[in-house]
């Protein structure tokens, strides 16, 4: 069953949407390009990307991908993603919609991609339930997310900053554990690489990251 995305409340982050392209460009200059290539290396068939943002992943999809249906709820970011889709090496369709109510039929895609988005979704379990719904049996969830720190000092810093961070960063939370949420939603983690995304050799509040693949259970 497809839940009508139009019934969901609008998501607007006008300030964040204006500055995010610059944030993303800075991250890509320091290693995010390689992370996106790693995330998408094994993707095939028909793909749903949740929370496409500016469409930064589009240029990294391998040629064996038949089609990408990309959902982005923020209107300003969606317009940027639509421009990126025009230059993508594979067919990309950008749609309005929310992760908690994907505008796609049951079992209609071979892979779902989430990239630096689970941190900002209001109802992460529901979003992952939707990801499983649209995936065909045996389909895979490919994820690249920042995560809660295991280092005590950085974890404490994350908790303190998280009081204001979501207000400034489009709803992003520093204290979520996306890999645990994926496993708790019934996906089987097949591989996961944990690393600190360092900027000029230094950690940031969002440095702890994970890139991995999970199979629909």
C-alpha positions, 0 to 999 in steps of 0.5 A: 500500500502506498501512503499519500505523501501529500497528507504529510505535513510540509518540511521547510528548513529555508536557512539550512537549505540555503547553506547546505550546498556549501556545507556539502561542497566543503565535506566533498573537498575533504573526502565525502566524494570517496564515501559516496562512491563507496556507498553506491559501488554495489548498487544495481537495478531500480533504486529509491534514494530517501532524502536526496538533498542536493542530489550529491549522490546522483553522479556516483551511481554506477551504469548498472543502475536502471533508474533512481527515484529520489525523494526529497521533502524540502522544496529548495533542496529538491529544486537543486536535486532536480538540476543535478538529476539532469546531469546524472549518468543514469535516469533519475526522477526526483519526487516530493515526499517524506521518508515516513510515507514513500510514494512508491508501491510495495516491493518495487525497487531493488535497492534503497539508499540513505545518505546522511539522512536518518539523523534528521528523520522525525520517525526513523523506525517508520522510515525504515519500515517504509524502506523495507516495504518498497524493497523487493525480497532480498533487496538491500539498504545501502547506508552512509550515516554519521552516528553517536560517538563511542568515545566518552568525551565526544559523546558528551560533547554531542549530547551538549551540542544536540540541544541546539544542533537540530534547530540549526542543522535542519532537524539533524540529531547528533545522538542517533545510532542509525546502524542499531535502528536499521538492525532493530527494524529487521534488516540484516547488516551484511557489512559496515565500515566505521570510521571518523570523518576528519576535517584537516585531521580534526574530529567534528561533532559529526565525525563518527560515521558508518558506511554499510549494506543491510539485506531486507530480512 
